[in-house]
């Protein structure tokens, strides 16, 4: 689920309302839980109420992880 969230954020979806529309990601509460966990680990940052982004310094490491996960 967290990998799918990261992929959606890297693809341009930044608002939780946009993430909720994706199939298989669960409820709004579940999505917020995972976003908070990713934020606590430093993989995401908030840009406003209900909006998230991948910090520029984390983009390349995340792309490596996502690419490795597809194999």
Phi, psi and omega in degrees: 000317181294324177297318178296322177297314179299317180297319179294319179294319178293334179276001175111353177278121184243340184263145178300325179299327177286323181291325180297331181290341180285139181287142173082006180265355176092197183278169177302318179298319178294319179296314177300320179302311182291323177296320177296319179295317178295323177294318179297328179279354178090006182275342179224160172221153179273145178242007182156179182296117178075015180235140182225157174210161175274125178299140182307325181289344181257355186296311181296312177302322179292322177298323177296315180296314181296318178297318178294328181287338181281345183282000000 
